[in-house]
């Protein structure tokens, strides 16, 4: 790719506009803007092979770094979060040159929206998968950096977390180049912004907290850890994972695999927390000459109770099968 890129302004493409790569001559028609970040803007576009996502940037070094990450993803496709890399080229428009790359367009639901419309047991399941993928990323020498619900999508079925933007990925040992305060341990005073596995694991904990508090919140007081602990204990969604979250916030996990192992244990212990409360029958002496319709009402109650128990057992079984399926996909 050419090195003389325009850094003076962002490249803004209108819906309906057509671009052609300088080197590969692949045409793309812009449909709409998907999102914008510090390193560029992502567009939904039409290509000869269907819908794709095109990221146009101004900084060639940042784009090259993201391309390198996506190339790593393509080597182990099917077991990673990120989209497939399809093309890398330059865009020349109005005398300026902008680097861009084309990736797979992922269809799915935003993470927070998905959680709000599914059962709470999905939180643990998706976090187990996320931690498995992060372990592979860290092993390859990278840290995600700007890990937050806005940068992930849930695709499927079967449900699977995929990354939307790898702009924050940073080589281990360097300084985090992109972050969002709520998910940044530096903001909370609970660690540095050095790119290391524990930085991403802190963000995983905050992603879980964000599920319970979709509108998020700002830090308060001089003891942020105590403040976060209080927030965790106030939400029933987070209680089954309280110890795992607290350990991640304090940087007690050496790697994602360790946190994933503890998350698996937490899920296994809480897989039946969807407990259906049963009303205790009071000891009552049989009443003589009871009416037939009263007996029928009692029979209906018993059948209804039996129905809920069957549904609960079936749900638990399906949940267990799905967890085993995910484990098989991550091996």
NORKAKA-V156111 format. One line per field, one symbol per residue. ss: DSSP state (~ for helix, > for strand, _ for the rest). psi: psi as a letter, one per 30 degrees, with the letter a starting at -180 (. if undefined). burial: + if it has 16 or more other ideal C-beta (glycine too) atoms within 10 Angstrom, else -. Layout:
ss = ???
psi = ???
burial = ???
This chain:
ss = _________________>>>______>>>>>>>>>>>__>>>>>>>>__>>>>>>>>__~~~~~~~~~~~~~~~~_________>>>>>>>>>__>>>>>>>>>____>>~~~~~~____~~~~~~~~~~~~~~~~~~~__>>_____~~~>>>>____>>>>______>>___>_____~~~__________>__~~~~~~~~~~~~~~~~___________~~~~~~~~~~__~~~~__~~~~~~~~______~~~~~~~~~~~~~~~_____________________~~~~~~~~~~~~~~~~~~~~~~~~~~~~~~~~~~~~~~~_
psi = kkfilkgflkjkklkflklkkeefgkkkkkelkelkaffakkkklklfgaklkkjkafjeeeeeeeeeeeeeeffhkfglellkkekkakkjkhflkkkllklkjkkakkeeeeefgllfffeeeeeeeeeeeeeeeeefglkediklefglkjlallkkkkkekgffkkkkfakkfklkeegkfeefggllhkjlefeeeeeeefeeeeefiffallkkagieeeeeeeeeffkfefefgeeeeeeeeghfkfleeeeeeeeeeeeefgfgfhkjkkkkkkjkkkklhklefeeeeeeeeeeeeeeeeeeeeeeeeeeeeeeeeeeeff.
burial = +---++----+-+-----+-+----+-+-++--++-+-+++++++-+----+++++++-+-++-+++-++-++------++++++++++++-----++++++++++-++-++-++----+++++++++++++++++++---+++++++++++++----++++++++++++-+---+++++-++++-++-++-++++++++++++++++++++-----------+--++---+-----+-++--++++++-+-+-++++++-+++-++--++-----------------------------------------------+--++--+-----
